[in-house]
Amino acid sequence: MQTPLHIDPQQAFNEMAALQRKLAAGMQNLRGLGEQEYANTPREEVYREDKLTLWHIKGSDRPTAKVPTLIVYALVNTVWMTDLQDDRSLVRNLLAQGEDVYLIDWGYPDGADRWLTLDDYLNGYLDRCVDIIRQRHGLEAINLLGICQGGTFSLCYTAMHPEKVKNLITMVTPVDFRTPDNMLSHWVQSMDVDLFVDAMGNIPAELMNWVYLMLKPLRLNQQKYISMVDILDNPAELKNFLRMERWIFDSPDQAGEAFRQFIKEFFQQNKLIKGDLQIGRQPVDLGMISQPILNIYATQDHLVPPDASRPLGRHVSTTDYTELAFKGGHIGIYVSSRAQREVAPAIHQWLRDRT
């Protein structure tokens, strides 16, 4: 027998009145907020080629690190998740630790970039950025910090150009692309990538965004907007929410040929971990990586599950391999309060111990 539902009329009235006040305040806040900015840490452009810009991030004090670190981000979304706002900024926290930070902004591909390959990105753009930083600092090798797909790129680059990389840090980086808990991988296994790219050319950012949102459809398409009602009367939290929303949907299209190669050779054929991968004319053998490696993964990552990252240690030849498990998700590893306290200091300490 079901328990009768009892509703207190006064309580219901009070809750509805409170919601009405919150919505009214929220509408007033939304009208006055405007577009929220990110990427506010001072920076200097040191190189530009096609759509790419290489930035040198500037701190208030001179860096104490002797070897600069280049951040290599994914082609999906923009690199500015690493500098979302003053109190949620990986690059700002690294600067505060004394690191000397550069980062690659891949830009927004258009029709002229339709035929860019992974060889163009890694042995072309990335290699030239590394060389420029080496020349600026008079060094044979620099540090790489690769994030998500950018971490995969950094692994490939280090395997092909080991003499140019001193230390390698990977964050939420897929290595094994065929783990059972990788939903994104399951989705693309039967995909006719050739037909897809031949029909579309470059892959629209809007399509990619909706693919990622549908990995958690209830949480990312409904629940977060319902929860937004709770912060409508809090201008600071509302600004944070809108800034994140702007970054999520401020995404570049994907160069068609590079997309084709990445889906087929990494996701569908899992060549990186099998040792069968070739970029351009160069083989990519993870066993060639003898540099110190810090591999950071997120324990609650729905895009790059921990089991996709952890196998790295079994496939490289380095005797200096460290794993760091971060208690959080794929985005939280950059912007959560825990990340601000833990991630940059851990990276700095690890690098300092190897300088």
Secondary structure per residue as TSV (DSSP state, phi and psi in degrees):
chain	resnum	aa	ss	phi	psi
A	1	M	-	360.0	130.0
A	2	Q	-	-77.9	143.6
A	3	T	-	-75.0	130.8
A	4	P	-	-58.7	143.6
A	5	L	-	-85.0	120.6
A	6	H	-	-107.6	125.0
A	7	I	-	-118.6	125.5
A	8	D	-	-83.3	110.8
A	9	P	H	-56.5	-39.9
A	10	Q	H	-67.1	-42.2
A	11	Q	H	-63.5	-42.4
A	12	A	H	-62.5	-41.1
A	13	F	H	-63.2	-43.3
A	14	N	H	-63.1	-40.9
A	15	E	H	-66.3	-40.7
A	16	M	H	-66.8	-37.8
A	17	A	H	-66.7	-40.2
A	18	A	H	-64.4	-41.0
A	19	L	H	-63.6	-40.2
A	20	Q	H	-63.4	-42.2
A	21	R	H	-64.2	-40.8
A	22	K	H	-64.1	-42.8
A	23	L	H	-65.4	-40.2
A	24	A	H	-64.2	-44.0
A	25	A	H	-64.8	-37.3
A	26	G	H	-64.2	-42.5
A	27	M	H	-62.0	-38.7
A	28	Q	H	-66.1	-42.4
A	29	N	H	-63.6	-44.1
A	30	L	H	-62.8	-37.9
A	31	R	H	-65.2	-29.2
A	32	G	H	-98.8	-4.8
A	33	L	H	-81.8	-41.2
A	34	G	-	72.7	-171.0
A	35	E	-	-79.0	133.9
A	36	Q	-	-87.6	132.4
A	37	E	-	-93.2	154.6
A	38	Y	-	-138.5	-174.7
A	39	A	-	58.1	52.7
A	40	N	-	-98.3	-5.1
A	41	T	S	-68.9	131.4
A	42	P	-	-54.7	141.4
A	43	R	E	-150.0	159.2
A	44	E	E	-125.2	131.3
A	45	E	E	-76.5	124.4
A	46	V	E	-113.6	-12.3
A	47	Y	E	-163.5	142.4
A	48	R	E	-140.5	135.5
A	49	E	E	-149.1	122.9
A	50	D	T	52.3	-123.1
A	51	K	T	-85.7	-13.1
A	52	L	E	-81.5	142.3
A	53	T	E	-129.5	132.6
A	54	L	E	-100.8	119.9
A	55	W	E	-106.6	141.8
A	56	H	E	-104.9	117.2
A	57	I	E	-82.1	134.8
A	58	K	-	-108.0	129.2
A	59	G	-	-101.3	174.0
A	60	S	S	-74.5	-22.4
A	61	D	S	-119.0	157.6
A	62	R	-	-67.4	140.3
A	63	P	-	-66.1	146.8
A	64	T	-	-97.2	-16.8
A	65	A	-	-67.5	138.0
A	66	K	S	-83.0	-22.6
A	67	V	S	-119.7	124.0
A	68	P	-	-71.9	158.7
A	69	T	E	-120.3	127.8
A	70	L	E	-101.9	123.0
A	71	I	E	-88.0	125.7
A	72	V	E	-113.9	111.3
A	73	Y	-	-97.0	172.2
A	74	A	-	-71.9	162.0
A	75	L	S	-75.6	-23.5
A	76	V	S	-82.8	137.4
A	77	N	S	63.4	-174.9
A	78	T	-	-111.3	161.0
A	79	V	G	-68.4	-9.0
A	80	W	G	-77.5	1.4
A	81	M	G	-61.4	-22.6
A	82	T	G	-79.4	-5.5
A	83	D	E	-146.8	54.5
A	84	L	E	-67.8	-44.4
A	85	Q	E	-160.9	169.9
A	86	D	T	-54.2	-42.6
A	87	D	T	-97.7	9.6
A	88	R	E	-140.0	73.3
A	89	S	E	-144.3	112.6
A	90	L	H	-62.9	-44.2
A	91	V	H	-66.5	-39.2
A	92	R	H	-65.3	-38.6
A	93	N	H	-68.8	-36.0
A	94	L	H	-66.2	-41.1
A	95	L	H	-60.4	-41.2
A	96	A	H	-63.2	-26.2
A	97	Q	T	-83.1	-7.9
A	98	G	T	101.9	4.8
A	99	E	-	-76.3	153.0
A	100	D	-	-104.3	112.1
A	101	V	E	-115.7	130.4
A	102	Y	E	-118.6	156.2
A	103	L	E	-148.2	151.9
A	104	I	E	-98.2	125.1
A	105	D	E	-102.2	108.3
A	106	W	-	-69.8	-19.2
A	107	G	-	80.9	-162.2
A	108	Y	-	-120.3	100.2
A	109	P	-	-59.9	147.7
A	110	D	-	-129.7	-164.2
A	111	G	G	-58.6	-27.7
A	112	A	G	-68.2	-16.9
A	113	D	G	-102.8	8.5
A	114	R	T	-52.5	-35.7
A	115	W	T	-102.2	11.7
A	116	L	-	-63.1	134.9
A	117	T	-	-107.3	172.4
A	118	L	H	-62.9	-30.9
A	119	D	H	-62.2	-41.7
A	120	D	I	-61.7	-42.1
A	121	Y	I	-70.9	-43.5
A	122	L	I	-89.8	-53.3
A	123	N	I	-85.2	-5.9
A	124	G	I	-105.1	-88.9
A	125	Y	I	-56.5	-53.8
A	126	L	I	-63.4	-42.7
A	127	D	H	-62.8	-40.0
A	128	R	H	-68.1	-36.1
A	129	C	H	-63.6	-44.2
A	130	V	H	-59.7	-44.4
A	131	D	H	-63.2	-39.2
A	132	I	H	-63.0	-43.4
A	133	I	H	-67.3	-40.2
A	134	R	H	-59.7	-43.6
A	135	Q	H	-67.4	-40.4
A	136	R	H	-61.3	-33.0
A	137	H	H	-106.4	-1.2
A	138	G	T	63.6	40.6
A	139	L	-	-120.0	151.5
A	140	E	S	-77.7	-31.8
A	141	A	-	-145.1	150.5
A	142	I	E	-125.9	172.6
A	143	N	E	-87.4	143.4
A	144	L	E	-114.8	137.2
A	145	L	E	-123.4	103.2
A	146	G	E	-101.6	134.5
A	147	I	E	-118.0	127.3
A	148	C	T	55.1	-126.9
A	149	Q	H	-57.6	-32.1
A	150	G	H	-63.9	-27.9
A	151	G	H	-69.6	-40.6
A	152	T	H	-61.7	-43.8
A	153	F	H	-59.7	-41.0
A	154	S	H	-66.1	-36.6
A	155	L	H	-63.6	-46.8
A	156	C	H	-61.0	-44.6
A	157	Y	H	-63.2	-43.7
A	158	T	H	-64.4	-38.1
A	159	A	H	-64.7	-33.6
A	160	M	H	-87.1	-29.0
A	161	H	-	-131.0	58.3
A	162	P	G	-62.0	-26.5
A	163	E	G	-70.9	-13.7
A	164	K	G	-101.3	-2.2
A	165	V	E	-119.3	124.8
A	166	K	E	-90.0	-52.8
A	167	N	E	-132.8	147.3
A	168	L	E	-125.2	127.0
A	169	I	E	-119.6	128.9
A	170	T	E	-118.5	136.6
A	171	M	E	-123.8	130.9
A	172	V	S	38.8	54.3
A	173	T	-	-106.0	124.5
A	174	P	-	-75.8	135.2
A	175	V	S	-122.4	-48.9
A	176	D	-	-98.6	113.1
A	177	F	T	-93.1	8.9
A	178	R	T	-128.9	35.9
A	179	T	-	-76.7	149.9
A	180	P	T	-60.1	-28.6
A	181	D	T	-93.9	10.7
A	182	N	-	-93.6	94.0
A	183	M	H	-64.1	-39.8
A	184	L	H	-60.3	-40.6
A	185	S	H	-63.5	-43.0
A	186	H	H	-58.9	-38.9
A	187	W	H	-64.3	-35.1
A	188	V	H	-97.6	-0.7
A	189	Q	T	-62.5	-38.1
A	190	S	T	-100.1	10.4
A	191	M	-	-73.9	134.5
A	192	D	-	-84.6	87.8
A	193	V	H	-66.9	-36.7
A	194	D	H	-61.2	-46.8
A	195	L	H	-63.4	-41.3
A	196	F	H	-60.3	-50.5
A	197	V	H	-73.2	-39.9
A	198	D	H	-61.8	-33.5
A	199	A	H	-78.9	-36.1
A	200	M	H	-101.8	-22.8
A	201	G	S	74.4	-120.5
A	202	N	S	-69.2	148.5
A	203	I	B	-90.6	120.9
A	204	P	-	-62.6	140.4
A	205	A	H	-60.7	-38.0
A	206	E	H	-60.6	-39.2
A	207	L	H	-65.5	-45.1
A	208	M	H	-62.1	-41.9
A	209	N	H	-59.8	-44.4
A	210	W	H	-69.2	-31.0
A	211	V	H	-60.8	-47.6
A	212	Y	H	-67.3	-38.5
A	213	L	H	-64.6	-33.2
A	214	M	T	-76.6	-6.5
A	215	L	T	-66.5	-29.7
A	216	K	S	-135.0	72.1
A	217	P	H	-62.0	-42.7
A	218	L	H	-68.5	-47.0
A	219	R	I	-67.5	-42.9
A	220	L	I	-92.6	-16.8
A	221	N	I	-109.9	-19.9
A	222	Q	I	-128.6	-54.7
A	223	Q	I	-60.9	-40.9
A	224	K	H	-68.1	-30.0
A	225	Y	H	-78.7	-31.8
A	226	I	H	-65.9	-41.6
A	227	S	H	-66.1	-24.6
A	228	M	G	-60.4	-26.5
A	229	V	G	-58.3	-33.8
A	230	D	G	-67.9	-19.7
A	231	I	G	-112.8	7.1
A	232	L	T	-60.1	-29.9
A	233	D	T	-94.2	11.1
A	234	N	-	-117.5	96.5
A	235	P	H	-56.4	-39.4
A	236	A	H	-65.2	-46.8
A	237	E	H	-68.9	-34.1
A	238	L	H	-66.2	-38.7
A	239	K	H	-61.0	-43.5
A	240	N	H	-61.0	-42.6
A	241	F	H	-62.9	-47.2
A	242	L	H	-68.6	-33.2
A	243	R	H	-65.3	-42.6
A	244	M	H	-64.8	-41.6
A	245	E	H	-62.5	-39.5
A	246	R	H	-62.7	-43.8
A	247	W	H	-63.8	-42.2
A	248	I	H	-57.6	-42.5
A	249	F	H	-97.4	1.8
A	250	D	-	-93.4	73.7
A	251	S	-	-118.1	143.8
A	252	P	-	-82.6	154.1
A	253	D	-	-65.1	163.3
A	254	Q	B	-105.3	128.2
A	255	A	-	-57.7	124.5
A	256	G	H	-56.5	-48.0
A	257	E	H	-67.9	-41.0
A	258	A	H	-64.3	-38.6
A	259	F	H	-61.9	-45.0
A	260	R	H	-56.3	-49.0
A	261	Q	H	-63.8	-42.7
A	262	F	I	-66.6	-44.0
A	263	I	I	-66.2	-45.5
A	264	K	I	-70.6	-49.2
A	265	E	I	-86.2	-26.0
A	266	F	I	-97.2	-58.6
A	267	F	I	-72.2	-52.2
A	268	Q	I	-79.0	-39.5
A	269	Q	T	-103.8	-11.3
A	270	N	-	52.4	42.4
A	271	K	H	-70.3	-27.5
A	272	L	H	-60.3	-48.7
A	273	I	H	-79.8	-22.1
A	274	K	H	-81.3	-15.2
A	275	G	T	82.2	16.6
A	276	D	-	-102.3	4.2
A	277	L	-	-79.4	144.1
A	278	Q	E	-137.8	130.5
A	279	I	E	-111.4	117.2
A	280	G	T	63.3	-124.9
A	281	R	T	-103.4	8.3
A	282	Q	E	-107.1	131.2
A	283	P	E	-71.2	148.4
A	284	V	-	-114.4	104.8
A	285	D	-	-116.9	110.1
A	286	L	G	-59.0	-24.3
A	287	G	G	-64.6	-14.5
A	288	M	G	-79.2	-8.6
A	289	I	-	-87.8	106.7
A	290	S	-	-110.6	-0.6
A	291	Q	S	-68.8	155.9
A	292	P	-	-57.6	138.5
A	293	I	E	-128.6	132.1
A	294	L	E	-112.8	114.7
A	295	N	E	-108.8	110.6
A	296	I	E	-106.0	124.7
A	297	Y	E	-128.3	159.9
A	298	A	E	-103.8	128.5
A	299	T	T	-69.4	-21.0
A	300	Q	T	-115.0	29.8
A	301	D	-	-77.7	121.2
A	302	H	S	-92.6	-13.5
A	303	L	S	-93.0	-43.5
A	304	V	S	-125.2	88.5
A	305	P	-	-58.7	150.4
A	306	P	H	-50.8	-37.2
A	307	D	H	-66.9	-16.7
A	308	A	H	-81.1	-23.9
A	309	S	H	-96.1	-39.8
A	310	R	G	-62.3	-27.7
A	311	P	G	-63.9	-11.4
A	312	L	G	-51.6	-44.1
A	313	G	G	-60.2	-23.8
A	314	R	G	-84.8	-8.8
A	315	H	T	-117.5	-6.1
A	316	V	-	-101.3	162.5
A	317	S	-	-97.6	-6.1
A	318	T	-	-61.3	145.9
A	319	T	S	-96.3	0.4
A	320	D	-	-119.0	81.3
A	321	Y	E	-122.3	127.7
A	322	T	E	-127.9	135.6
A	323	E	E	-110.6	141.5
A	324	L	E	-129.4	117.5
A	325	A	E	-92.1	121.3
A	326	F	E	-100.8	128.8
A	327	K	S	-80.7	91.3
A	328	G	S	173.0	-166.9
A	329	G	-	-109.9	-173.2
A	330	H	T	-63.2	-37.0
A	331	I	T	-91.8	-34.1
A	332	G	H	-59.7	-24.2
A	333	I	H	-66.8	-15.3
A	334	Y	H	-103.6	-36.4
A	335	V	H	-117.2	-9.3
A	336	S	S	-73.0	161.0
A	337	S	H	-62.0	-38.8
A	338	R	H	-61.0	-41.8
A	339	A	H	-61.8	-39.3
A	340	Q	H	-62.2	-33.8
A	341	R	H	-80.7	-30.1
A	342	E	H	-110.6	-41.6
A	343	V	H	-71.7	-57.8
A	344	A	H	-60.1	-44.3
A	345	P	H	-60.0	-37.1
A	346	A	H	-65.6	-42.0
A	347	I	H	-63.4	-45.8
A	348	H	H	-61.5	-46.5
A	349	Q	H	-63.1	-40.7
A	350	W	H	-63.6	-43.5
A	351	L	H	-66.9	-41.9
A	352	R	H	-62.2	-37.0
A	353	D	T	-66.6	-15.3
A	354	R	T	-115.0	12.4
A	355	T	-	-95.0	360.0
